[in-house]
């Protein structure tokens, strides 16, 4: 049997009974925990090999209708082992919902999660003591094929939809799991049957989306004014509000085009559009009272993505083009003020592709390793602290900062875009079909 190109060489199955895992999964298991090391993945490419993986899983379930050895329940989910652990292959489980509610998920070893059906809502906290007060630092709703890695000690809660099936992959078996109870002889085949039904449904051909009709009237920004609130400390509220705003705007190319072109005649928005050491950004819209601002981010500086940092505000992002590996770190200090890379431990890593989105609180430290050509919508809430923080010892040198707008000026890490730079950004978006 010829191995799938989506399978990483160092985790290639040693026998036909081993699952062929997408290379993104195995790469995340081996990801170096060093902020100075760029991840090896290519997130601008669609995730491949999932349909083949689903068929392998269904064949396995069909062969084990009487029950799966080692099946157990923990953290409101059934766990069904999908392959025997060998020296050169990770442990693999199917994870099915038993209760639709937010539950703590103790992470004792690296785990990569690949949703196959349904959704998985995930929230990360600074510490376990914050898990009961709703002050999450990162919120994400994972859809099928949106991969996430979670690392040991990360305080997280999850909530799966009733139809959710997730693939869990770990370098070691999930044996010492808090609250683990073995499935009974009655529950085991029922869980296998339920997994069969859901995986079979995931293999059905997706319906083609209905063609979008062109609007016959001038696109309006009225609905934008009522969007929000991103200032909420409850990231459930912020994620829903931002998700609606970014989802609607990403599906309205006429309005997106109008907002980009209007910058030319709006000195305030032109001044708010910036070129920075990380990327360029266009200021598309600012809500009354500065409750939030919508931006378009583009032209990432791929050599300057090695600086973990936080922000002065809560923000949400949705990928339109390209992709990136998003690393959310957890601080091991008190979570306030300046920090260095010595104060950071791996938390959550996701592979962002077009259509994915997340919300990040102002306390969270992250990195986004953006691929060339990545374009994303970005909405930020009001300022919540005097300044942001970064691991200063990893800051790129002045030679990599944006060129000054005119001769004789010193380069700075962030400045207003010139009119010529705005035109170049607009032309880039037009050329690559982001705007019309």
C-alpha positions in Angstrom: 0.0 0.0 0.0 1.4 3.4 -1.0 1.5 5.8 2.0 -0.6 8.9 1.7 1.4 12.1 1.1 -0.6 13.6 4.0 1.2 11.3 6.4 4.4 12.5 8.0 7.3 10.2 7.4 8.3 9.9 11.1 4.8 8.8 12.0 4.0 6.6 9.0 2.0 3.6 10.0 4.0 0.4 10.4 1.1 -1.8 9.5 -2.1 -1.7 7.7 -4.1 -1.5 10.9 -2.6 1.9 11.8 -4.6 5.0 10.9 -3.2 7.4 8.2 -3.1 10.7 10.1 -2.9 14.0 8.3 0.7 15.4 8.6 -0.7 18.5 10.4 -1.5 16.3 13.4 1.9 14.6 13.7 3.7 18.0 13.1 1.8 19.5 16.1 2.8 16.6 18.3 6.4 17.3 17.5 6.2 21.1 17.6 9.2 22.7 19.4 8.2 24.7 22.4 10.5 27.6 21.4 9.0 30.9 20.3 12.0 31.5 18.1 11.4 28.4 16.0 8.8 28.9 13.2 6.4 26.0 12.9 7.0 23.7 9.8 3.3 23.5 8.7 1.9 25.1 5.5 -1.5 26.3 6.7 -2.4 28.0 3.4 -3.0 24.5 1.9 -6.3 22.7 2.7 -6.2 19.9 5.2 -5.9 16.6 3.2 -6.6 13.0 4.0 -9.6 13.5 6.2 -12.1 11.5 4.1 -9.7 8.5 3.9 -9.2 8.8 7.7 -13.0 8.8 8.2 -13.4 5.6 6.1 -10.7 3.9 8.0 -12.4 4.8 11.3 -15.8 3.6 10.0 -14.3 0.3 9.0 -12.8 -0.1 12.4 -16.1 0.7 14.1 -17.9 -1.8 11.9 -15.5 -4.4 13.0 -16.0 -3.7 16.7 -19.8 -3.4 17.0 -19.7 -5.4 20.2 -17.6 -2.8 21.9 -14.1 -1.4 22.0 -11.5 -2.5 24.5 -10.3 0.2 26.8 -13.3 2.6 26.2 -14.0 5.0 29.0 -15.8 8.2 30.0 -14.1 11.4 31.2 -14.9 15.1 31.2 -18.4 14.5 29.7 -17.1 12.5 26.8 -16.8 8.9 25.7 -13.3 7.9 24.5 -13.0 5.0 22.1 -9.5 3.7 21.3 -9.0 3.5 17.6 -5.6 1.7 17.3 -3.2 -0.3 19.4 -0.3 1.7 20.7 3.0 0.8 19.0 6.5 2.1 19.3 6.3 4.3 16.2 2.6 5.4 16.3 0.7 7.7 18.7 -2.4 6.8 20.7 -5.6 7.6 18.9 -9.2 7.9 20.3 -12.6 9.0 19.1 -14.2 11.4 21.6 -18.1 11.6 21.7 -20.3 14.0 23.7 -22.2 12.7 26.7 -23.4 16.1 28.1 -23.7 19.4 26.3 -22.2 21.7 28.9 -18.9 23.5 29.6 -16.5 21.1 31.5 -12.9 21.4 32.7 -10.5 19.2 30.7 -7.3 18.3 32.6 -4.5 18.0 30.1 -1.6 15.8 31.3 0.1 15.1 27.9 0.1 16.8 24.5 -3.2 16.2 22.7 -4.1 17.1 19.2 -7.8 17.5 18.5 -9.4 17.1 15.0 -13.2 17.7 15.0 -14.8 15.2 12.5 -18.4 16.2 13.1 -20.2 18.9 15.1 -18.4 21.7 17.0 -16.0 22.1 19.9 -16.0 25.3 21.9 -12.7 25.8 23.8 -11.7 28.4 26.3 -8.2 29.0 27.9 -7.6 30.6 31.3 -4.6 32.1 33.0 -4.9 29.6 35.9 -7.3 27.0 37.3 -8.4 29.5 39.9 -9.9 31.7 37.1 -11.9 28.8 35.5 -15.0 29.5 37.6 -15.2 33.3 37.2 -15.6 33.4 33.4 -12.4 35.4 32.7 -11.2 33.3 29.8 -8.2 34.7 27.8 -8.9 32.8 24.5 -12.1 31.5 23.0 -12.4 29.4 19.9 -15.2 27.4 18.2 -13.7 24.6 16.2 -15.5 23.2 13.2 -14.7 19.9 11.4 -11.1 19.9 9.9 -9.9 22.8 12.2 -7.1 21.3 14.1 -6.1 22.3 17.6 -3.2 21.1 19.9 -3.4 21.5 23.7 -0.3 21.1 25.9 0.1 19.8 29.4 -1.0 22.0 32.3 -3.1 24.3 30.2 -6.3 25.3 32.1 -9.1 24.9 29.6 -12.8 24.2 29.4 -14.6 22.6 26.4 -18.2 22.3 25.3 -19.1 19.9 22.5 -22.2 19.9 20.4 -24.5 16.9 20.8 -23.4 15.6 17.3 -19.7 16.1 17.9 -17.1 13.4 17.2 -13.5 14.4 17.6 -10.3 12.5 16.9 -7.8 12.8 19.8 -4.1 12.0 19.1 -1.5 11.8 21.9 2.1 10.5 22.0 1.0 8.3 25.0 -2.2 6.5 26.0 -4.8 8.4 28.0 -4.6 6.2 31.1 -4.2 8.4 34.2 -7.2 10.6 33.4 -9.0 12.3 36.3 -12.6 11.0 36.8 -12.1 8.2 34.3 -14.7 5.4 34.4 -14.8 2.4 32.2 -17.8 1.9 29.8 -20.2 -0.8 30.9 -21.0 -3.8 28.7 -24.2 -2.1 27.7 -22.8 1.4 27.1 -19.9 0.2 25.0 -21.7 -1.1 21.9 -24.2 1.8 22.1 -21.3 4.3 21.9 -19.8 2.4 19.0 -23.2 2.5 17.2 -23.6 6.2 17.8 -20.1 6.8 16.5 -20.9 4.8 13.4 -24.0 6.9 12.6 -22.1 10.2 13.1 -19.0 9.2 11.1 -21.2 7.8 8.3 -23.1 11.1 8.2 -19.7 13.0 7.9 -18.9 11.0 4.8 -22.1 12.1 3.0 -21.4 14.5 0.2 -21.8 18.1 1.3 -24.5 20.1 -0.3 -23.4 22.7 -2.8 -24.0 26.3 -1.4 -26.6 28.3 -3.2 -25.1 30.9 -5.5 -25.0 34.4 -3.9 -27.0 37.0 -5.7 -25.6 40.4 -6.4 -27.1 43.2 -4.3 -29.1 45.7 -6.3 -28.7 48.5 -3.8 -25.7 50.3 -2.4 -24.2 48.3 0.5 -24.9 49.9 3.9 -22.9 50.1 7.1 -25.9 50.6 9.3 -25.8 47.1 10.7 -22.1 47.6 11.7 -23.0 50.4 14.1 -25.1 48.0 16.2 -22.5 45.3 16.4 -20.6 44.4 19.5 -19.8 44.4 22.4 -16.1 43.4 22.3 -15.5 45.1 25.6 -17.2 42.3 27.6 -14.9 40.3 29.9 -17.1 37.3 29.0 -15.5 35.9 25.9 -18.7 33.9 25.2 -20.4 37.2 24.6 -17.4 38.7 22.7 -17.0 35.6 20.5 -20.7 35.6 19.4 -20.7 39.3 18.7 -17.5 39.3 16.8 -18.3 36.1 15.0 -21.5 37.6 13.6 -19.8 40.8 12.5 -16.8 39.1 10.9 -18.9 36.4 9.3 -21.4 38.8 7.8 -18.7 41.2 6.5 -16.6 38.4 5.0 -19.7 37.3 3.0 -20.4 40.8 1.7 -17.7 41.6 -0.8 -19.5 44.7 -2.0 -19.5 46.3 1.4 -15.9 45.2 2.0 -14.9 46.8 -1.3 -16.7 50.0 -0.4 -15.0 50.3 3.0 -11.6 49.8 1.5 -12.1 52.4 -1.3 -13.6 55.0 1.2 -10.3 55.2 3.1 -8.9 57.3 0.2 -11.4 60.2 1.1 -11.3 59.8 4.9 -8.2 61.4 6.5 -9.0 59.9 9.9 -9.2 56.3 8.6 -6.1 56.8 6.4 -4.2 58.0 9.4 -5.5 55.0 11.4 -4.3 52.6 8.6 -0.8 51.6 9.5 2.4 49.7 8.5 4.0 47.9 11.4 6.9 45.6 12.0 4.4 42.6 11.9 2.1 43.5 9.0 0.1 46.2 7.2 -3.5 47.1 8.2 -6.3 49.1 6.8 -8.9 50.8 9.1 -12.2 49.9 7.6 -14.7 51.2 10.2 -14.8 52.7 13.7 -18.0 52.4 15.7 -19.6 55.5 17.3 -17.9 56.1 20.6 -14.9 54.1 19.5 -16.6 50.9 20.9 -14.8 48.8 18.3 -12.8 49.2 15.1 -12.8 46.9 12.0 -9.5 46.4 10.2 -8.1 44.4 7.3 -4.7 42.9 8.0 -2.3 41.9 5.1 1.3 41.8 4.0 2.7 39.9 7.0 6.4 40.2 7.7 7.2 36.6 8.0 10.7 37.2 9.5 9.2 39.2 12.3 6.7 36.7 13.7 8.9 35.4 16.5 7.8 37.9 19.3 5.2 36.6 21.8 3.0 39.6 22.7 -0.3 40.7 24.2 -2.7 43.5 23.2 -4.3 46.5 24.9 -7.8 45.2 23.9 -9.9 42.2 23.2 -9.9 41.3 19.5 -11.3 38.8 17.1 -9.9 37.6 13.7 -11.3 35.8 10.7 -9.0 34.4 7.9 -9.9 35.4 4.4 -6.9 34.2 2.4 -3.7 32.3 3.2 -3.3 31.0 6.7 -1.1 30.9 9.8 -0.1 28.8 12.8 -1.5 30.5 15.9 0.3 29.9 19.2 -1.4 31.0 22.4 1.0 30.8 25.3 0.2 30.6 29.0 2.1 32.8 31.4 3.6 31.1 34.5 4.0 34.4 36.4 1.1 36.5 37.7 0.0 37.4 34.2 0.5 41.1 34.5 3.0 43.5 33.0 6.2 42.7 31.2 7.4 39.2 30.6 10.1 37.2 28.9 10.0 33.8 27.1 11.1 32.2 30.3 7.7 33.1 31.7 5.8 31.2 29.0 4.7 27.6 28.6 2.9 26.2 25.5 -0.9 26.5 25.8 -3.0 26.0 22.6 -1.8 25.9 19.0 -4.2 26.0 16.1 -3.8 26.0 12.3 -5.8 28.8 10.9 -7.2 28.6 7.3 -9.7 30.6 5.4 -13.0 30.8 7.3 -11.6 30.1 10.8 -11.9 32.7 13.6 -11.2 33.2 17.3 -11.3 35.8 20.1 -8.3 36.8 22.2 -8.5 38.6 25.4 -6.1 41.5 26.3 -4.2 39.4 28.9 -3.4 36.5 26.5 0.1 36.2 24.9 0.2 34.9 21.4 2.2 34.5 18.1 0.8 34.3 14.6 3.2 32.7 12.1 1.5 34.1 9.0 2.3 32.7 5.6 3.0 35.2 2.7 -0.3 36.4 1.1 -2.4 36.0 4.3 -5.3 38.4 4.6 -7.6 38.6 7.6 -10.5 40.6 9.0 -9.8 41.9 12.5 -12.1 43.7 15.0 -10.9 45.1 18.2 -12.7 46.4 21.3 -11.9 49.5 23.3 -8.5 49.9 25.1 -8.4 48.1 28.4 -4.9 48.8 29.6 -2.3 51.6 29.1 0.0 49.6 26.9 0.7 46.2 25.4 3.7 44.0 26.3 6.1 41.8 24.3 9.1 39.6 25.0 11.5 42.5 24.3 14.6 40.3 24.0 13.1 38.7 20.9 12.2 41.9 19.2 13.5 42.2 15.6 16.2 44.7 14.9 15.6 48.2 13.6 16.8 47.1 10.1 13.6 45.1 9.7 11.2 47.8 10.8 9.1 49.7 8.3 10.9 52.2 6.2 10.4 55.8 7.3 7.7 57.7 5.3 10.3 60.2 4.1 14.1 60.6 4.1 15.7 61.9 7.3 13.2 60.3 9.6 14.0 57.4 11.9 12.2 54.1 11.5 9.6 53.2 14.1 7.9 49.8 14.7 4.5 51.2 13.8 3.4 54.3 11.8 0.5 55.6 9.7 0.5 54.4 6.2 1.3 56.9 3.4 -1.2 57.5 0.7 1.0 55.5 -1.7 1.2 52.6 0.7 -2.6 52.6 1.0 -3.0 52.5 -2.8 -0.5 49.6 -3.0 -2.5 47.7 -0.3 -5.8 48.3 -2.2 -4.3 47.2 -5.5 -3.0 44.0 -3.8 -6.5 43.2 -2.4 -8.0 43.9 -5.8 -5.4 41.7 -7.6 -6.0 38.8 -5.3 -9.8 38.9 -5.4 -10.4 40.0 -1.8 -12.2 43.1 -3.0 -13.9 43.8 -6.3 
